[in-house]
Amino acid sequence: MLKYSIRGENIEVTSAIRDYVQKKLNKLEKYFEDTSNSTAHVNLKVYSDKTAKVEVTIPLPYLVLRAEETSPDMYASVDLVTDKLERQIRKYKTKINRKSREKGFKGLDVAEAAVEKSEAAKSDKKFDIVRTKRFLLKPMDSEEAVLQMDMLGHNFFIYEDAETNGINIVYRRKDGRYGLIEASDE
């Protein structure tokens, strides 16, 4: 059974909303063999113009699902985001070979760096790591990595190559096509 972490911004998360979110997201469990160790992170927001935004991230052992939707109604936003997640799952399931998902994976720490600019430090550039992410690398091919990158809405994706066991990066180029960076010891 999927676990839930539901929080609201500018909205009280009532039991009715919580139950509705859980009921809708529970329908996604039919696509997976085991979700017992997974937590759906749901963020509900209401803006001053009365629009409602729902953001959902579900890290699974072989896939990270992420979607967000905005509409005038919170319940409609939940429906839209659930539909979007279901489309992502179907797309993933049709394109990925099951055998590649049965292989093991290893962990890697990845840091996102940001440049902090201030008037006092203009001549002395300062690089502060403002956020660190840790995730598990899964063996896959470049096609699956591009699919994962697109599903997450990112511009790059780091993965372990299933054939070479090397660490690779796929990225979206300015012309809309994709690039591949292969790490090498040589």
CORVEN-V507024 format. One record per residue. N is the residue number from 1. RES is the residue in one letter. SS is DSSP state (H for helix, E for strand, - for the rest). Layout:
BEGIN
n->N res->RES ss->SS
n->N res->RES ss->SS
END
This chain:
BEGIN
n->1 res->M ss->-
n->2 res->L ss->-
n->3 res->K ss->E
n->4 res->Y ss->E
n->5 res->S ss->E
n->6 res->I ss->E
n->7 res->R ss->E
n->8 res->G ss->E
n->9 res->E ss->E
n->10 res->N ss->-
n->11 res->I ss->-
n->12 res->E ss->-
n->13 res->V ss->-
n->14 res->T ss->-
n->15 res->S ss->H
n->16 res->A ss->H
n->17 res->I ss->H
n->18 res->R ss->H
n->19 res->D ss->H
n->20 res->Y ss->H
n->21 res->V ss->H
n->22 res->Q ss->H
n->23 res->K ss->H
n->24 res->K ss->H
n->25 res->L ss->H
n->26 res->N ss->H
n->27 res->K ss->H
n->28 res->L ss->H
n->29 res->E ss->H
n->30 res->K ss->H
n->31 res->Y ss->H
n->32 res->F ss->-
n->33 res->E ss->-
n->34 res->D ss->-
n->35 res->T ss->-
n->36 res->S ss->-
n->37 res->N ss->-
n->38 res->S ss->-
n->39 res->T ss->E
n->40 res->A ss->E
n->41 res->H ss->E
n->42 res->V ss->E
n->43 res->N ss->E
n->44 res->L ss->E
n->45 res->K ss->E
n->46 res->V ss->E
n->47 res->Y ss->-
n->48 res->S ss->-
n->49 res->D ss->-
n->50 res->K ss->-
n->51 res->T ss->-
n->52 res->A ss->E
n->53 res->K ss->E
n->54 res->V ss->E
n->55 res->E ss->E
n->56 res->V ss->E
n->57 res->T ss->E
n->58 res->I ss->E
n->59 res->P ss->E
n->60 res->L ss->E
n->61 res->P ss->-
n->62 res->Y ss->-
n->63 res->L ss->E
n->64 res->V ss->E
n->65 res->L ss->E
n->66 res->R ss->E
n->67 res->A ss->E
n->68 res->E ss->E
n->69 res->E ss->E
n->70 res->T ss->E
n->71 res->S ss->E
n->72 res->P ss->-
n->73 res->D ss->-
n->74 res->M ss->H
n->75 res->Y ss->H
n->76 res->A ss->H
n->77 res->S ss->H
n->78 res->V ss->H
n->79 res->D ss->H
n->80 res->L ss->H
n->81 res->V ss->H
n->82 res->T ss->H
n->83 res->D ss->H
n->84 res->K ss->H
n->85 res->L ss->H
n->86 res->E ss->H
n->87 res->R ss->H
n->88 res->Q ss->H
n->89 res->I ss->H
n->90 res->R ss->H
n->91 res->K ss->H
n->92 res->Y ss->H
n->93 res->K ss->H
n->94 res->T ss->H
n->95 res->K ss->H
n->96 res->I ss->-
n->97 res->N ss->-
n->98 res->R ss->H
n->99 res->K ss->H
n->100 res->S ss->H
n->101 res->R ss->H
n->102 res->E ss->-
n->103 res->K ss->-
n->104 res->G ss->-
n->105 res->F ss->E
n->106 res->K ss->E
n->107 res->G ss->E
n->108 res->L ss->E
n->109 res->D ss->E
n->110 res->V ss->E
n->111 res->A ss->E
n->112 res->E ss->E
n->113 res->A ss->E
n->114 res->A ss->E
n->115 res->V ss->E
n->116 res->E ss->E
n->117 res->K ss->-
n->118 res->S ss->-
n->119 res->E ss->H
n->120 res->A ss->H
n->121 res->A ss->H
n->122 res->K ss->-
n->123 res->S ss->-
n->124 res->D ss->-
n->125 res->K ss->-
n->126 res->K ss->E
n->127 res->F ss->E
n->128 res->D ss->E
n->129 res->I ss->E
n->130 res->V ss->E
n->131 res->R ss->E
n->132 res->T ss->E
n->133 res->K ss->E
n->134 res->R ss->E
n->135 res->F ss->E
n->136 res->L ss->E
n->137 res->L ss->E
n->138 res->K ss->E
n->139 res->P ss->E
n->140 res->M ss->E
n->141 res->D ss->-
n->142 res->S ss->H
n->143 res->E ss->H
n->144 res->E ss->H
n->145 res->A ss->H
n->146 res->V ss->H
n->147 res->L ss->H
n->148 res->Q ss->H
n->149 res->M ss->H
n->150 res->D ss->H
n->151 res->M ss->H
n->152 res->L ss->H
n->153 res->G ss->-
n->154 res->H ss->-
n->155 res->N ss->-
n->156 res->F ss->E
n->157 res->F ss->E
n->158 res->I ss->E
n->159 res->Y ss->E
n->160 res->E ss->E
n->161 res->D ss->E
n->162 res->A ss->-
n->163 res->E ss->-
n->164 res->T ss->-
n->165 res->N ss->-
n->166 res->G ss->-
n->167 res->I ss->E
n->168 res->N ss->E
n->169 res->I ss->E
n->170 res->V ss->E
n->171 res->Y ss->E
n->172 res->R ss->E
n->173 res->R ss->-
n->174 res->K ss->-
n->175 res->D ss->-
n->176 res->G ss->-
n->177 res->R ss->-
n->178 res->Y ss->E
n->179 res->G ss->E
n->180 res->L ss->E
n->181 res->I ss->E
n->182 res->E ss->E
n->183 res->A ss->-
n->184 res->S ss->-
n->185 res->D ss->-
n->186 res->E ss->-
END
